[in-house]
Amino acid sequence: MMKLRINPLVAEDLKSIKEYIAEDSEEMSVKTIQEIYVRIENIQQFPYMGADLSRRVSFQTDYKYVIYGNYVVLYRIEKDYVEIYRVVNRYQDITKIFSKK
């Protein structure tokens, strides 16, 4: 199993997701975050399971993605580890995230 690195922005992403969903249902907010963590664990175990992001955006990138419900986990495979880069709403313009890099 590869090592896992998580970008500090992911904590902010998850907090925002949880707060947004909790406005309607605290129980669903907790469940959603738990399911996103399951996806992250799956990525760590099977890093090549995600789709290539470059097929979905208009620029070349080595990032991959996995979708859970309305959320997308963006990540990159390095030699010795997998880096979880962001967790965003699937309807968000992902290109704006990369333009802020």
Backbone hydrogen bonds in HBPLUS format (Angstrom, degrees):
<---DONOR---> <-ACCEPTOR-->    atom                        ^
c    i                          cat <-CA-CA->   ^        H-A-AA   ^      H-
h    n   atom  resd res      DA  || num        DHA   H-A  angle D-A-AA Bond
n    s   type  num  typ     dist DA aas  dist angle  dist       angle   num
A0082-VAL N   A0003-LYS O   2.86 MM  79  6.25 153.2  1.93 151.3 156.8     1
A0005-ARG N   A0082-VAL O   2.82 MM  77  6.07 163.6  1.85 160.1 159.6     2
A0084-ILE N   A0005-ARG O   2.75 MM  79  6.20 160.4  1.79 164.9 165.2     3
A0007-ASN N   A0084-ILE O   2.95 MM  77  6.07 178.4  1.95 169.6 170.1     4
A0010-VAL N   A0007-ASN O   2.91 MM   3  5.64 159.2  1.95 124.3 130.3     5
A0011-ALA N   A0008-PRO O   3.28 MM   3  5.78 135.6  2.50 108.5 117.0     6
A0013-ASP N   A0009-LEU O   2.89 MM   4  6.20 155.4  1.95 148.9 156.6     7
A0014-LEU N   A0010-VAL O   2.86 MM   4  6.10 167.1  1.88 157.7 159.3     8
A0015-LYS N   A0011-ALA O   3.00 MM   4  6.12 154.3  2.06 142.9 150.3     9
A0016-SER N   A0012-GLU O   2.98 MM   4  6.16 161.9  2.01 150.0 154.4    10
A0017-ILE N   A0013-ASP O   2.95 MM   4  6.21 159.6  1.99 151.6 157.6    11
A0018-LYS N   A0014-LEU O   2.89 MM   4  6.02 165.5  1.91 148.4 152.7    12
A0019-GLU N   A0015-LYS O   2.93 MM   4  6.12 165.4  1.95 151.4 155.4    13
A0020-TYR N   A0016-SER O   2.94 MM   4  6.06 159.2  1.98 147.3 153.3    14
A0021-ILE N   A0017-ILE O   3.01 MM   4  6.23 169.7  2.03 156.9 158.8    15
A0022-ALA N   A0018-LYS O   2.88 MM   4  5.91 154.2  1.94 148.2 156.3    16
A0023-GLU N   A0020-TYR O   3.35 MM   3  5.61 148.4  2.46 100.7 109.1    17
A0024-ASP N   A0021-ILE O   2.98 MM   3  5.73 151.1  2.07 119.4 126.2    18
A0025-SER N   A0021-ILE O   2.92 MM   4  6.10 168.5  1.94 147.7 151.6    19
A0029-SER N   A0025-SER O   3.03 MM   4  6.25 148.2  2.13 143.8 152.8    20
A0030-VAL N   A0026-GLU O   3.11 MM   4  6.41 159.2  2.15 153.0 156.8    21
A0031-LYS N   A0027-GLU O   3.06 MM   4  6.30 163.9  2.08 148.9 153.7    22
A0032-THR N   A0028-MET O   2.88 MM   4  5.98 160.9  1.92 148.1 152.9    23
A0033-ILE N   A0029-SER O   3.14 MM   4  6.34 165.1  2.16 148.1 151.4    24
A0034-GLN N   A0030-VAL O   2.99 MM   4  6.20 160.3  2.03 151.4 157.3    25
A0035-GLU N   A0031-LYS O   2.94 MM   4  6.18 155.4  2.00 149.6 156.2    26
A0036-ILE N   A0032-THR O   2.95 MM   4  6.24 148.8  2.04 147.4 156.3    27
A0037-TYR N   A0033-ILE O   2.99 MM   4  6.29 155.1  2.06 148.5 154.9    28
A0038-VAL N   A0034-GLN O   3.01 MM   4  6.37 145.4  2.13 141.9 151.7    29
A0039-ARG N   A0035-GLU O   3.04 MM   4  6.39 152.3  2.12 143.9 150.5    30
A0040-ILE N   A0036-ILE O   2.98 MM   4  6.34 151.7  2.06 147.0 155.1    31
A0041-GLU N   A0037-TYR O   2.92 MM   4  6.22 156.3  1.97 149.7 155.7    32
A0042-ASN N   A0038-VAL O   2.90 MM   4  6.19 153.1  1.98 147.5 155.4    33
A0043-ILE N   A0039-ARG O   2.89 MM   4  6.18 152.4  1.96 147.4 154.9    34
A0044-GLN N   A0040-ILE O   3.01 MM   4  6.32 154.4  2.08 146.6 153.2    35
A0045-GLN N   A0041-GLU O   3.06 MM   4  6.37 153.6  2.13 146.8 153.4    36
A0046-PHE N   A0042-ASN O   2.71 MM   4  5.80 157.4  1.76 154.1 161.3    37
A0049-MET N   A0046-PHE O   3.05 MM   3  5.71 162.8  2.08 129.5 130.6    38
A0051-ALA N   A0065-TYR O   3.03 MM  14  5.47 146.4  2.15 160.0 153.7    39
A0065-TYR N   A0051-ALA O   2.92 MM  14  5.47 140.5  2.08 144.5 156.5    40
A0055-ARG N   A0052-ASP O   3.27 MM   3  5.90 161.8  2.30 113.4 118.5    41
A0053-LEU N   A0063-TYR O   2.99 MM  10  5.59 165.3  2.01 139.3 141.5    42
A0056-ARG N   A0053-LEU O   2.80 MM   3  5.35 159.2  1.84 121.1 128.2    43
A0064-LYS N   A0075-TYR O   2.70 MM  11  5.36 164.4  1.72 161.3 166.8    44
A0075-TYR N   A0064-LYS O   2.98 MM  11  5.36 165.0  2.00 143.3 145.8    45
A0066-VAL N   A0073-VAL O   3.03 MM   7  5.24 144.1  2.16 137.1 148.3    46
A0073-VAL N   A0066-VAL O   2.79 MM   7  5.24 169.7  1.80 161.9 164.3    47
A0068-TYR N   A0071-TYR O   2.75 MM   3  5.22 167.6  1.76 156.5 160.4    48
A0071-TYR N   A0068-TYR O   2.82 MM   3  5.22 162.5  1.85 133.9 138.3    49
A0090-ARG N   A0070-ASN O   2.65 MM  20  5.28 166.6  1.66 137.6 139.4    50
A0072-VAL N   A0088-VAL O   2.71 MM  16  5.32 159.1  1.76 158.3 165.7    51
A0088-VAL N   A0072-VAL O   2.94 MM  16  5.32 154.4  2.00 149.8 152.8    52
A0074-LEU N   A0086-ARG O   2.85 MM  12  5.24 168.9  1.86 156.9 160.5    53
A0085-TYR N   A0074-LEU O   2.76 MM  11  5.45 148.4  1.86 140.8 149.8    54
A0086-ARG N   A0074-LEU O   3.40 MM  12  5.24 156.4  2.46 126.4 131.5    55
A0076-ARG N   A0083-GLU O   2.94 MM   7  5.30 152.0  2.02 143.7 152.8    56
A0083-GLU N   A0076-ARG O   2.89 MM   7  5.30 168.9  1.90 162.4 163.8    57
A0078-GLU N   A0081-TYR O   2.82 MM   3  5.28 161.3  1.86 167.7 172.2    58
A0092-GLN N   A0089-ASN O   3.03 MM   3  5.35 163.7  2.06 114.1 119.2    59
A0096-LYS N   A0093-ASP O   3.17 MM   3  5.87 147.0  2.28 115.3 122.5    60
A0097-ILE N   A0094-ILE O   3.02 MM   3  5.39 135.0  2.23 108.5 120.1    61
A0099-SER N   A0095-THR O   3.07 MM   4  6.32 137.6  2.26 142.5 154.5    62
A0100-LYS N   A0097-ILE O   3.37 MM   3  5.54 150.4  2.46  98.7 106.9    63
A0101-LYS N   A0098-PHE O   3.32 MM   3  5.30 162.9  2.35 101.1 106.0    64
